Amino acid sequence: MKILILGAGQVGSTVAYSLAREEANDITVVDRNAELLQDLQERLDIRTVHGHAAHPAVLHEAGAQNADMVVAVTDSDETNMIACQVCYTLYRTPTKIARVRAAEYLNTPQLFSQDALPIDMLISPEQLVVDYIRRLIQYPGALQVLDFAGGRVRLVAVQAFYGGALVGQELRTLRSHIPDVHTRVAAIYRRGQPIMPRGDTIIEADDEVFFIAPRADIRAVINELRKLDRPVRRIIIAGGGNIGVRLASALESTHQVKLIERNRERARAISEQLDKTVVLSGDAADEELLVEENIEATDVFCAVTNDEEANILSSMLAKRLGARKVLALINRPSYVDLVQSGDIDIAISPQQITIGALLTHIRRGDVVVVHSLRRGAAEAIEAIAHGTPESSRVVGRTVEEIPLPPGATIGAIVRGDEVMIAHHDTRIEADDHVILFLVDRKHVRDVERLFQVDAALD
């Protein structure tokens, strides 16, 4: 697939890194910053073009006339939208994805259509991060909470702790512990290495366990792996940018929310925009301010400023002063694992959250949801089974009959309104939504081929 990436910033670079690792992709990156392009070209086997991402001559030089997809992720909403318009008008580019941040645009959906601005998919990394954090707050104790089938099924990552009922027990005992709960353990990571779960696998303390369950059963499963944390009530948000304000707005009706913003005028404007949130003007890394605002009674401290070093420092300080859980927004992938093993409970990577939404449009077969996991090493996929037993490699077959690649497991199947946890004898039917976990993303192409229909045999 020929993919044109406009913008070599944090999001664009992450997309390039992720897609360039797949041999089937031919990547070209456009940016006005020659240094960023040089750095990418030294690290990746891609083509780069220096210039303005929306100028027709630059797009032509980049090969837009032959591109299957354009991913416009510059730091300018207007540039991204115009670039998609130019690609459609001049070249009828089949798939056009644009990063749009401003709520004024996002709240006017009639702007985006083939008759207006021809954009097939809008990406708002800020909103994706807000939704991600909200799910983490909804399930205290979870490291990740990812939606499938419109939220009816979720993949949850939990670190097993001493005291959890299942710790030290074989996985096959899970059903006897919670007989009325439907779940399947999709993968286990022990000291960073994946373990394929079997019935005789014993859960150890500190294992990172990924399980799939219907939304209603998630709390019960978490409780088997660790003592269930009390619900979140008091939240402090550090940073009054797009993410901080959107997060406060989403949480203030159900939680006690305080927001700390350094810029006094910005803080005043935010206070007029939000209804119930207490907005404070100050430095989130100011120990006196945190103590004065009862940080020791705070359930979640969430640092989402544009400065990742400030996020790290303020989160570490908040944890030392008694905050129950701290979350920090971190852009550099190399920092994520480094800080998450220390005082910071969860490091949030906007790029990894965003890449999943983009991969959904790149995967072959009818793939409707993709989540990138473990810094891009693993993936969780929701694919739709099509065809007949004669034309499909999955329809009409039981889970044990499907030739899954190494490290791939089928966790759940959604059939209409019914959620079924997959077992070896579960049979897949046409139009089923099949949720898979891959510990090694290099086998993604094998999974895609499984879900492609051989039209000649249909």
Buried (B, 14 or more C-beta within 10 A) or exposed (E): BBBBBBBBBBBBBBBBBBBBEBEEBBBBBBBBEEEBBEBBBEEBEBBBBBBBBBBBEBBBBBBBEEBBBBBBBBEBBEBBBBBBBBBBEEBEBEBBBBBBBEBEBBEEEEBBEEEEBBBBBBBBBBBBBBBBBBBBBBBBBBBBBBBBBEEBBBBBBBBBBEEBBBBEBEBEBBEEBBEEBBBBBBBBBBEEEBBBBEEEBEBBBEBBBBBBBBBEBBBBBBBBBBEBBEEBEBBBBBBBBBBBBBBBBBBBEBBBBBBBBBEEEBBEBBBEEBEEBBBBBBBBBBEEBBEEBEBEEBBBBBBBBEBBEBBBBBBBBBBEBBBBBBBBBBBEBEBBEBBBEEBBBBBBBBBBBBBBBBBBBBBBBBBBBBBBBBEBEBBBBBBBBBBEBEBBBBBBBEBEEBEBBEBBBBBBBBBEEEBBBBEEEBEBEBEBBBBBBBBBBBBBBBBBEBBBBEEEEE
